[in-house]
Amino acid sequence: MQTISITPATDKKQKPADDQLVFGRQFTDHMFIMDYEEGRGWYDPRVVPYQTLEMDPAAMIFHYGQTVFEGLKAYRTAQDTIQLFRPDENIKRLNRSNERMCIPTVDEALALEAIQTLVDLDRDWVPRKEGTSLYIRPFVIATEPYLGVSASKTYTFMIILSPVGAYYEAGINPVKIAVENEYIRAVKGGTGEAKTAGNYAGSMIAQENVAKKGYAQVLWLDGHEKKYIEEVGSMNVFFKIAGKVVTPHLSGSILPGVTRKSVIQLLQDWGVDVEERPVLLSEILAAHKNGDLEEAFGSGTAAVISPIGELFYDEALYVINQHQTGPLSKRVYETLTGIQYGSVKDPHQWIVDVPKKR
């Protein structure tokens, strides 16, 4: 495996106070970079001071959107150690996205070492306040200067870090969501199961439209028949119906969430009946009508668990669990965050430490 070189920053930034963190606005002192060239492969893995990029205006990322990214976090424990939550799953998913977008895969062991090396170097940036963390953004961009529709022959793999505050400042609270019945996020055979920029750009108009009506997220339906539930915003979604939990199966148009996978495992550990299958919107509305819809929640890296308190569809409102966080949603949230911050036993070896080497 290649050796990662380190160039320490000499001009250190002022770190923001833990109670003044804004998601994705502040960045640490260092970043990781590695380059790719056809015939040479990935080369020159390095940690350097955080800096701007100089790129050719014809770089293919600007014109054809050949890019993928990931998102995970580093957490500070009560013992002042730093740990990651299932980074191997994020790296595997990065490579699955790479394959879908015709980008060369990265060495997974090297990618994990890069994350650990970078987080260790900037470990003072991992905030200490309860609920805060260090967001980790690995991403790959096509860099060949060429205005032709084909896969690039050169790429850059980078990782940047951003300290982030608690997602829920006042505790875990249910959100209101609206079913999207005009636009679609993805279809089977498309790029929905890849974490690529175009998926998010294409979803923004629907998100802005529902935000104007006071809704926090969009509930996406399938692109073929517009009757099956897929995702909620940029999260996977779960419904508890008459004691059973159902979630849309990974059909090829849904992002395979790391948090989703972890939620399913915990529910199975607890003996909760979980079904991964096609989920009809009409089924959820019928369950609400007859009183069987007990809870609903989204799952993702940023919020971990986001309870759903209200669903809007076809000019009708469907209130779920009286706008309250359900007991199962709360248990999942507290267990996952407990594992992430080291206060709850990790039953599946999901935690990976960041060794202190400097």
C-alpha angles and dihedrals in degrees: 000000000000121000117245112227119213128211107184119219114248096192104060121198125234108258117232120241114262091244093053100056118133119194113257098353104096126054135195130247098265143042137191122237133181128170135214131205125180109254092019103057126206113342146166102033107194145162112221137167112288106269146158121267128242111212139169112254087232093058106137095234089071095053109031104023097234099168142113134192144184137207129209138140144235117219132203114223129212086258089059093247122134122231141176128219115230096323090166089066092052092049092049089050090049089058093047088053089047091055092049092050095045092249120140113256120246127231103266096210090051092048091053091048089050091054093047093046094049095045091047092052091050097034091127086067092063101103122233104210116107112271096016125116146164112265115218120206117189114181143164127213133188110242108176111122100231133124095209127109101245139098114291120249094213132048142173124218114202139174124200130179132218128183109229135192129233111295091221111043094180098036131277107322132180118251132212118241135186128213112242110223102165108047127044129214101207146332133219108278092029128093099277094114092050123081097232131146098244092064090061096042090053093051097053098086092057091046092051092048094054092042088062087059093051100261123135100207145015121240105217123214127203116280097230106053101002092224105094121080116237117165140343112231105309093333138087115247137225133191127197109211121179092334095314125104119219128185131176112268121240097267098168096268098069126082110243098233121209090214089048090055091048093049091052091050093050092048090051090049089055094049094250114152107243126186125192104197144115107303118204118214087220089058091056093047091049091050089052091050094052094042098251097114100096104164143355130190144165124228130209146129097269101050099015089206125015113187116216114225101172137025123198120200134155093352092307130111123221113193114204122209091342091292089297130130107254123232094247093049089049093048093049091048095048093045096048095045089044090056091046093052095039099247094110124054114259104232097184106038091252094145121089118190125226103224116221106237102158 
